[in-house]
Amino acid sequence: MSKNKKLLSIVAPAYNEAENIDEFYSRILESTKDLNLDIEIIYVNDGSLDKTIDVIYKQKENNNHITAIDLSRNFGKEIALTAGLDYSSGDAVVVIDTDLQDPPELIPKLVENWNDGYDVVNAKRIKREGESSLKKITSYIYYRVLFRLSDISIPKDIGDFRLLDRKALDALLKLREKHRYMKGLFVWVGFKQKEIEYEREARFKGKTKLNLLSLFNLAFDGLTSFSIMPLRLASIIGFLSAVTGFLYGATIVIKTIFFHEPVAGFTSLVVLITFFGGIQLLSIGIIGEYIGRIFNETKNRPLYIVKNIKHSIFFK
């Protein structure tokens, strides 16, 4: 540790990544060895069921630049990431996954742009290896829908891999909401930002820990955290449904009174009731999601609980 060097913290959440951690560590050391910076690696074990924490502790025994955080259970990647940021001491911090889809070799380029005066340097994926066509298509659609509907300009095709200056990080850490969509929060804090492009690699080993349901929940968190458009859409659909119902009713009355035509039968009535009932339930569900988020915020529980932590020599 040098008093003349700046400190770069590398935050790496991990869930069942025992088979990737050592390779990740080696590539981090290799890619940062020529940087004129002190390097701090902060691992966050998010309730892994394999030997992830044991591998981390073994690395820690040989390197006092490592902070090992072991959470009491699986809180989810967004919360684990927040825990790592909370305990970072660096003048800047890099967020990166331990599955090696985001290449550590890009870190010097992130640092270069930071040295040029940028407070947030985002890594933009221009190619995604090792992902199914369905995942690529749904991600493509989702990011563009979110970009259109959100109250802030959340950039397309950018994940968590990025660098933040200390002042941007301090601003981010003031945001303590329970439903955390970090990709949006990184943008919300503002500051001088830049994008650099890279090709995302396939996982080094193993399979992704995110299933379809968890991806859907994350996507929904992103939409509801940064937009009230679903509420507005519910209002618009409700208004259009009311107008449609009124016009349909008026048509029936006119046909019955002036043209003596019989009222439509039972089948059409059932279809209409089912249709409008579905719209009502959908609207109530959307409202319920927002109310549920308010309820979770009022409980004032901590974001996470740390079971054990072993600090690096940089911890203040």
JODA-V307036 format. One record per backbone hydrogen bond with DSSP energy under -1.0 kcal/mol. NH is the residue of the N-H (numbers start at 0). CO is the residue of the C=O. E is the energy in kcal/mol with one decimal. If there is no record, write none. Layout:
nh & co & e
NH & CO & E
NH & CO & E
This chain:
nh & co & e
7 & 37 & -3.1
8 & 91 & -2.7
9 & 39 & -3.4
10 & 93 & -2.9
11 & 41 & -3.0
13 & 43 & -2.8
19 & 16 & -1.8
20 & 16 & -1.7
23 & 19 & -2.5
24 & 20 & -2.6
25 & 21 & -2.3
26 & 22 & -2.3
27 & 23 & -2.2
28 & 24 & -2.4
29 & 25 & -2.3
30 & 26 & -2.3
31 & 27 & -1.4
34 & 31 & -1.3
36 & 34 & -2.0
37 & 5 & -2.8
39 & 7 & -2.8
40 & 64 & -1.9
41 & 9 & -3.4
42 & 66 & -2.6
43 & 11 & -1.8
44 & 68 & -3.3
45 & 13 & -2.9
46 & 44 & -1.5
54 & 50 & -2.1
55 & 51 & -2.1
56 & 52 & -2.6
57 & 53 & -1.9
58 & 54 & -1.9
59 & 55 & -2.4
60 & 56 & -1.8
61 & 58 & -1.0
65 & 62 & -1.2
66 & 40 & -3.0
67 & 309 & -2.5
68 & 42 & -2.4
69 & 307 & -3.1
70 & 44 & -2.3
71 & 304 & -2.7
79 & 75 & -2.5
80 & 76 & -2.8
81 & 77 & -1.6
82 & 78 & -2.3
83 & 79 & -2.0
84 & 80 & -2.1
85 & 81 & -2.4
86 & 82 & -1.4
87 & 84 & -1.2
90 & 6 & -2.5
91 & 6 & -1.3
92 & 163 & -2.6
93 & 8 & -3.0
94 & 161 & -2.5
95 & 10 & -2.2
105 & 102 & -1.9
106 & 103 & -2.0
109 & 105 & -1.7
110 & 106 & -2.6
111 & 107 & -2.3
112 & 108 & -1.9
113 & 109 & -1.8
114 & 110 & -2.7
115 & 111 & -1.0
116 & 113 & -1.8
117 & 112 & -1.8
118 & 191 & -1.8
119 & 191 & -2.1
120 & 162 & -2.4
121 & 193 & -3.3
122 & 160 & -1.9
123 & 195 & -3.5
124 & 156 & -2.7
125 & 197 & -2.5
128 & 199 & -2.4
135 & 131 & -2.2
136 & 132 & -2.6
137 & 133 & -2.8
138 & 134 & -2.2
139 & 135 & -2.2
140 & 136 & -2.5
141 & 137 & -2.9
142 & 138 & -2.4
143 & 139 & -1.3
144 & 140 & -2.4
145 & 141 & -3.0
146 & 142 & -1.9
147 & 143 & -1.6
148 & 144 & -2.3
149 & 145 & -2.5
150 & 225 & -3.7
153 & 151 & -1.6
161 & 94 & -1.1
162 & 120 & -2.3
163 & 92 & -2.7
164 & 118 & -3.2
165 & 90 & -2.3
168 & 164 & -2.5
169 & 165 & -2.9
170 & 166 & -1.5
171 & 167 & -2.1
172 & 168 & -2.4
174 & 171 & -1.8
179 & 177 & -1.3
183 & 180 & -1.2
184 & 180 & -1.9
185 & 181 & -2.8
187 & 183 & -2.6
188 & 184 & -1.5
189 & 186 & -1.6
193 & 119 & -2.0
195 & 121 & -2.7
197 & 123 & -2.3
199 & 126 & -3.0
200 & 100 & -2.2
203 & 98 & -2.2
214 & 210 & -2.1
215 & 211 & -2.1
216 & 212 & -2.6
217 & 213 & -2.2
218 & 214 & -2.4
219 & 215 & -2.7
220 & 216 & -2.4
221 & 217 & -2.1
222 & 218 & -1.9
223 & 219 & -2.8
224 & 220 & -2.1
231 & 227 & -1.9
232 & 228 & -3.0
233 & 229 & -2.1
234 & 230 & -2.0
235 & 231 & -2.7
236 & 232 & -3.0
237 & 233 & -2.3
238 & 234 & -2.4
239 & 235 & -2.8
240 & 236 & -2.5
241 & 237 & -2.2
242 & 238 & -2.5
243 & 239 & -2.7
244 & 240 & -2.8
245 & 241 & -2.5
246 & 242 & -2.7
247 & 243 & -2.6
248 & 244 & -2.5
249 & 245 & -2.7
250 & 246 & -2.3
251 & 247 & -2.1
252 & 248 & -2.3
253 & 249 & -2.5
254 & 250 & -2.6
255 & 251 & -2.4
256 & 252 & -2.7
257 & 253 & -2.6
260 & 254 & -2.0
268 & 264 & -1.3
269 & 265 & -2.3
270 & 266 & -2.3
271 & 267 & -2.3
272 & 268 & -2.4
273 & 269 & -2.6
274 & 270 & -2.6
275 & 271 & -2.7
276 & 272 & -2.3
277 & 273 & -2.2
278 & 274 & -1.9
279 & 275 & -2.2
280 & 276 & -2.4
281 & 277 & -2.4
282 & 278 & -2.4
283 & 279 & -2.6
284 & 280 & -2.5
285 & 281 & -2.2
286 & 282 & -2.4
287 & 283 & -2.7
288 & 284 & -2.0
289 & 285 & -1.6
290 & 286 & -2.4
291 & 287 & -2.9
292 & 288 & -1.6
293 & 289 & -1.8
294 & 290 & -2.5
295 & 291 & -2.2
296 & 292 & -1.8
297 & 293 & -1.8
299 & 296 & -1.0
306 & 69 & -2.5
307 & 69 & -1.8
309 & 67 & -2.4
312 & 63 & -2.3
314 & 311 & -1.2
